Amino acid sequence: MAAKSAAVRPVVKMRSTAGTGTTYVTRKNRRNDPDRLVLRKYDPVVRRHVEFREER
């Protein structure tokens, strides 16, 4: 059963668009968000919120 839930909710790495190399790790629902995920999160290197995009 663990393989089925892992297939629907994979772990994705989010990388900062500010070019600092900062990453977040999160899970996403592949059925609801089939495209690459984009979230505004805090980047501690530049000390402000920037867009983080899903990396594959």
PDB file as gemmi writes it, atoms N, CA and C in Angstrom:
CRYST1    1.000    1.000    1.000  90.00  90.00  90.00 P 1                      
ATOM      1  N   MET A   1       0.811  -1.199   0.000  1.00  0.00           N  
ATOM      2  CA  MET A   1       0.000   0.000   0.000  1.00  0.00           C  
ATOM      3  C   MET A   1       0.855   1.265   0.000  1.00  0.00           C  
ATOM      4  N   ALA A   2       2.032   1.209   0.541  1.00  0.00           N  
ATOM      5  CA  ALA A   2       2.883   2.395   0.596  1.00  0.00           C  
ATOM      6  C   ALA A   2       3.283   2.853  -0.802  1.00  0.00           C  
ATOM      7  N   ALA A   3       3.447   1.923  -1.721  1.00  0.00           N  
ATOM      8  CA  ALA A   3       3.847   2.293  -3.074  1.00  0.00           C  
ATOM      9  C   ALA A   3       2.738   3.060  -3.778  1.00  0.00           C  
ATOM     10  N   LYS A   4       1.492   2.732  -3.506  1.00  0.00           N  
ATOM     11  CA  LYS A   4       0.382   3.418  -4.145  1.00  0.00           C  
ATOM     12  C   LYS A   4       0.296   4.872  -3.678  1.00  0.00           C  
ATOM     13  N   SER A   5       0.451   5.121  -2.377  1.00  0.00           N  
ATOM     14  CA  SER A   5       0.370   6.490  -1.887  1.00  0.00           C  
ATOM     15  C   SER A   5       1.585   7.310  -2.324  1.00  0.00           C  
ATOM     16  N   ALA A   6       2.735   6.680  -2.443  1.00  0.00           N  
ATOM     17  CA  ALA A   6       3.930   7.391  -2.898  1.00  0.00           C  
ATOM     18  C   ALA A   6       3.809   7.786  -4.370  1.00  0.00           C  
ATOM     19  N   ALA A   7       3.065   6.997  -5.149  1.00  0.00           N  
ATOM     20  CA  ALA A   7       2.893   7.312  -6.563  1.00  0.00           C  
ATOM     21  C   ALA A   7       1.990   8.533  -6.749  1.00  0.00           C  
ATOM     22  N   VAL A   8       1.009   8.710  -5.869  1.00  0.00           N  
ATOM     23  CA  VAL A   8       0.083   9.835  -5.982  1.00  0.00           C  
ATOM     24  C   VAL A   8       0.694  11.096  -5.392  1.00  0.00           C  
ATOM     25  N   ARG A   9       1.444  10.999  -4.292  1.00  0.00           N  
ATOM     26  CA  ARG A   9       2.025  12.151  -3.606  1.00  0.00           C  
ATOM     27  C   ARG A   9       3.543  12.050  -3.562  1.00  0.00           C  
ATOM     28  N   PRO A  10       4.224  12.346  -4.670  1.00  0.00           N  
ATOM     29  CA  PRO A  10       5.687  12.240  -4.675  1.00  0.00           C  
ATOM     30  C   PRO A  10       6.338  13.405  -3.930  1.00  0.00           C  
ATOM     31  N   VAL A  11       7.555  13.187  -3.468  1.00  0.00           N  
ATOM     32  CA  VAL A  11       8.351  14.233  -2.836  1.00  0.00           C  
ATOM     33  C   VAL A  11       9.017  15.026  -3.954  1.00  0.00           C  
ATOM     34  N   VAL A  12       8.863  16.355  -3.919  1.00  0.00           N  
ATOM     35  CA  VAL A  12       9.463  17.213  -4.948  1.00  0.00           C  
ATOM     36  C   VAL A  12      10.385  18.226  -4.292  1.00  0.00           C  
ATOM     37  N   LYS A  13      11.413  18.624  -5.003  1.00  0.00           N  
ATOM     38  CA  LYS A  13      12.367  19.617  -4.525  1.00  0.00           C  
ATOM     39  C   LYS A  13      12.047  20.945  -5.194  1.00  0.00           C  
ATOM     40  N   MET A  14      11.919  21.993  -4.381  1.00  0.00           N  
ATOM     41  CA  MET A  14      11.612  23.325  -4.874  1.00  0.00           C  
ATOM     42  C   MET A  14      12.890  24.161  -4.803  1.00  0.00           C  
ATOM     43  N   ARG A  15      13.308  24.749  -5.937  1.00  0.00           N  
ATOM     44  CA  ARG A  15      14.528  25.542  -5.984  1.00  0.00           C  
ATOM     45  C   ARG A  15      14.178  27.018  -6.201  1.00  0.00           C  
ATOM     46  N   SER A  16      14.914  27.894  -5.532  1.00  0.00           N  
ATOM     47  CA  SER A  16      14.682  29.331  -5.587  1.00  0.00           C  
ATOM     48  C   SER A  16      14.984  29.883  -6.981  1.00  0.00           C  
ATOM     49  N   THR A  17      14.150  30.832  -7.421  1.00  0.00           N  
ATOM     50  CA  THR A  17      14.388  31.484  -8.712  1.00  0.00           C  
ATOM     51  C   THR A  17      15.347  32.656  -8.567  1.00  0.00           C  
ATOM     52  N   ALA A  18      15.735  32.977  -7.317  1.00  0.00           N  
ATOM     53  CA  ALA A  18      16.681  34.082  -7.092  1.00  0.00           C  
ATOM     54  C   ALA A  18      18.114  33.667  -7.408  1.00  0.00           C  
ATOM     55  N   GLY A  19      18.342  32.388  -7.668  1.00  0.00           N  
ATOM     56  CA  GLY A  19      19.670  31.934  -8.036  1.00  0.00           C  
ATOM     57  C   GLY A  19      20.597  31.701  -6.852  1.00  0.00           C  
ATOM     58  N   THR A  20      20.036  31.554  -5.659  1.00  0.00           N  
ATOM     59  CA  THR A  20      20.861  31.376  -4.469  1.00  0.00           C  
ATOM     60  C   THR A  20      21.153  29.909  -4.173  1.00  0.00           C  
ATOM     61  N   GLY A  21      20.419  29.003  -4.800  1.00  0.00           N  
ATOM     62  CA  GLY A  21      20.616  27.586  -4.537  1.00  0.00           C  
ATOM     63  C   GLY A  21      19.814  27.065  -3.359  1.00  0.00           C  
ATOM     64  N   THR A  22      18.983  27.906  -2.753  1.00  0.00           N  
ATOM     65  CA  THR A  22      18.150  27.490  -1.628  1.00  0.00           C  
ATOM     66  C   THR A  22      17.053  26.563  -2.123  1.00  0.00           C  
ATOM     67  N   THR A  23      16.790  25.497  -1.361  1.00  0.00           N  
ATOM     68  CA  THR A  23      15.760  24.546  -1.748  1.00  0.00           C  
ATOM     69  C   THR A  23      14.823  24.261  -0.584  1.00  0.00           C  
ATOM     70  N   TYR A  24      13.584  23.918  -0.913  1.00  0.00           N  
ATOM     71  CA  TYR A  24      12.613  23.385   0.024  1.00  0.00           C  
ATOM     72  C   TYR A  24      12.223  22.017  -0.498  1.00  0.00           C  
ATOM     73  N   VAL A  25      11.814  21.125   0.401  1.00  0.00           N  
ATOM     74  CA  VAL A  25      11.326  19.813   0.008  1.00  0.00           C  
ATOM     75  C   VAL A  25       9.881  19.711   0.472  1.00  0.00           C  
ATOM     76  N   THR A  26       8.983  19.308  -0.431  1.00  0.00           N  
ATOM     77  CA  THR A  26       7.571  19.201  -0.104  1.00  0.00           C  
ATOM     78  C   THR A  26       6.964  18.043  -0.870  1.00  0.00           C  
ATOM     79  N   ARG A  27       5.707  17.750  -0.592  1.00  0.00           N  
ATOM     80  CA  ARG A  27       4.967  16.728  -1.326  1.00  0.00           C  
ATOM     81  C   ARG A  27       3.896  17.426  -2.156  1.00  0.00           C  
ATOM     82  N   LYS A  28       3.530  16.824  -3.270  1.00  0.00           N  
ATOM     83  CA  LYS A  28       2.446  17.389  -4.058  1.00  0.00           C  
ATOM     84  C   LYS A  28       1.533  16.282  -4.531  1.00  0.00           C  
ATOM     85  N   ASN A  29       0.293  16.631  -4.753  1.00  0.00           N  
ATOM     86  CA  ASN A  29      -0.678  15.681  -5.260  1.00  0.00           C  
ATOM     87  C   ASN A  29      -0.605  15.702  -6.782  1.00  0.00           C  
ATOM     88  N   ARG A  30      -0.165  14.622  -7.358  1.00  0.00           N  
ATOM     89  CA  ARG A  30       0.050  14.559  -8.806  1.00  0.00           C  
ATOM     90  C   ARG A  30      -1.268  14.658  -9.578  1.00  0.00           C  
ATOM     91  N   ARG A  31      -2.377  14.212  -8.983  1.00  0.00           N  
ATOM     92  CA  ARG A  31      -3.672  14.283  -9.679  1.00  0.00           C  
ATOM     93  C   ARG A  31      -4.187  15.714  -9.764  1.00  0.00           C  
ATOM     94  N   ASN A  32      -4.013  16.500  -8.697  1.00  0.00           N  
ATOM     95  CA  ASN A  32      -4.511  17.877  -8.687  1.00  0.00           C  
ATOM     96  C   ASN A  32      -3.549  18.851  -9.355  1.00  0.00           C  
ATOM     97  N   ASP A  33      -2.238  18.586  -9.284  1.00  0.00           N  
ATOM     98  CA  ASP A  33      -1.216  19.477  -9.843  1.00  0.00           C  
ATOM     99  C   ASP A  33      -0.298  18.708 -10.774  1.00  0.00           C  
ATOM    100  N   PRO A  34      -0.744  18.375 -11.978  1.00  0.00           N  
ATOM    101  CA  PRO A  34       0.126  17.611 -12.879  1.00  0.00           C  
ATOM    102  C   PRO A  34       1.292  18.425 -13.432  1.00  0.00           C  
ATOM    103  N   ASP A  35       1.136  19.768 -13.475  1.00  0.00           N  
ATOM    104  CA  ASP A  35       2.211  20.623 -13.973  1.00  0.00           C  
ATOM    105  C   ASP A  35       3.221  20.889 -12.862  1.00  0.00           C  
ATOM    106  N   ARG A  36       4.298  21.579 -13.224  1.00  0.00           N  
ATOM    107  CA  ARG A  36       5.307  21.906 -12.215  1.00  0.00           C  
ATOM    108  C   ARG A  36       4.754  22.926 -11.229  1.00  0.00           C  
ATOM    109  N   LEU A  37       5.052  22.694  -9.970  1.00  0.00           N  
ATOM    110  CA  LEU A  37       4.548  23.515  -8.886  1.00  0.00           C  
ATOM    111  C   LEU A  37       5.371  24.801  -8.747  1.00  0.00           C  
ATOM    112  N   VAL A  38       4.705  25.937  -8.493  1.00  0.00           N  
ATOM    113  CA  VAL A  38       5.377  27.216  -8.253  1.00  0.00           C  
ATOM    114  C   VAL A  38       4.771  27.810  -6.990  1.00  0.00           C  
ATOM    115  N   LEU A  39       5.614  28.068  -5.974  1.00  0.00           N  
ATOM    116  CA  LEU A  39       5.156  28.640  -4.705  1.00  0.00           C  
ATOM    117  C   LEU A  39       6.042  29.815  -4.328  1.00  0.00           C  
ATOM    118  N   ARG A  40       5.452  30.802  -3.641  1.00  0.00           N  
ATOM    119  CA  ARG A  40       6.234  31.909  -3.085  1.00  0.00           C  
ATOM    120  C   ARG A  40       6.623  31.536  -1.672  1.00  0.00           C  
ATOM    121  N   LYS A  41       7.926  31.387  -1.442  1.00  0.00           N  
ATOM    122  CA  LYS A  41       8.445  30.987  -0.135  1.00  0.00           C  
ATOM    123  C   LYS A  41       9.568  31.952   0.250  1.00  0.00           C  
ATOM    124  N   TYR A  42       9.979  31.866   1.504  1.00  0.00           N  
ATOM    125  CA  TYR A  42      11.029  32.742   2.018  1.00  0.00           C  
ATOM    126  C   TYR A  42      12.403  32.193   1.653  1.00  0.00           C  
ATOM    127  N   ASP A  43      13.247  33.044   1.089  1.00  0.00           N  
ATOM    128  CA  ASP A  43      14.633  32.684   0.783  1.00  0.00           C  
ATOM    129  C   ASP A  43      15.526  33.400   1.793  1.00  0.00           C  
ATOM    130  N   PRO A  44      16.145  32.663   2.727  1.00  0.00           N  
ATOM    131  CA  PRO A  44      16.942  33.319   3.765  1.00  0.00           C  
ATOM    132  C   PRO A  44      18.214  33.984   3.259  1.00  0.00           C  
ATOM    133  N   VAL A  45      18.704  33.616   2.092  1.00  0.00           N  
ATOM    134  CA  VAL A  45      19.934  34.226   1.571  1.00  0.00           C  
ATOM    135  C   VAL A  45      19.668  35.663   1.135  1.00  0.00           C  
ATOM    136  N   VAL A  46      18.572  35.887   0.410  1.00  0.00           N  
ATOM    137  CA  VAL A  46      18.232  37.246  -0.022  1.00  0.00           C  
ATOM    138  C   VAL A  46      17.287  37.933   0.961  1.00  0.00           C  
ATOM    139  N   ARG A  47      16.837  37.208   1.977  1.00  0.00           N  
ATOM    140  CA  ARG A  47      15.986  37.702   3.053  1.00  0.00           C  
ATOM    141  C   ARG A  47      14.683  38.312   2.560  1.00  0.00           C  
ATOM    142  N   ARG A  48      14.021  37.620   1.636  1.00  0.00           N  
ATOM    143  CA  ARG A  48      12.696  38.031   1.186  1.00  0.00           C  
ATOM    144  C   ARG A  48      11.994  36.853   0.531  1.00  0.00           C  
ATOM    145  N   HIS A  49      10.708  37.018   0.237  1.00  0.00           N  
ATOM    146  CA  HIS A  49       9.941  35.968  -0.415  1.00  0.00           C  
ATOM    147  C   HIS A  49      10.177  36.020  -1.920  1.00  0.00           C  
ATOM    148  N   VAL A  50      10.447  34.871  -2.507  1.00  0.00           N  
ATOM    149  CA  VAL A  50      10.648  34.747  -3.953  1.00  0.00           C  
ATOM    150  C   VAL A  50       9.909  33.508  -4.435  1.00  0.00           C  
ATOM    151  N   GLU A  51       9.804  33.339  -5.732  1.00  0.00           N  
ATOM    152  CA  GLU A  51       9.172  32.145  -6.289  1.00  0.00           C  
ATOM    153  C   GLU A  51      10.121  30.973  -6.221  1.00  0.00           C  
ATOM    154  N   PHE A  52       9.588  29.840  -5.831  1.00  0.00           N  
ATOM    155  CA  PHE A  52      10.312  28.577  -5.846  1.00  0.00           C  
ATOM    156  C   PHE A  52       9.604  27.684  -6.850  1.00  0.00           C  
ATOM    157  N   ARG A  53      10.373  27.094  -7.768  1.00  0.00           N  
ATOM    158  CA  ARG A  53       9.807  26.231  -8.800  1.00  0.00           C  
ATOM    159  C   ARG A  53      10.218  24.796  -8.575  1.00  0.00           C  
ATOM    160  N   GLU A  54       9.328  23.898  -8.966  1.00  0.00           N  
ATOM    161  CA  GLU A  54       9.597  22.468  -8.830  1.00  0.00           C  
ATOM    162  C   GLU A  54      10.740  22.055  -9.747  1.00  0.00           C  
ATOM    163  N   GLU A  55      11.623  21.259  -9.202  1.00  0.00           N  
ATOM    164  CA  GLU A  55      12.781  20.758  -9.945  1.00  0.00           C  
ATOM    165  C   GLU A  55      12.594  19.266 -10.171  1.00  0.00           C  
ATOM    166  N   ARG A  56      12.997  18.785 -11.319  1.00  0.00           N  
ATOM    167  CA  ARG A  56      12.853  17.344 -11.573  1.00  0.00           C  
ATOM    168  C   ARG A  56      14.205  16.727 -11.786  1.00  0.00           C  
TER     169      ARG A  56                                                      
END                                                                             
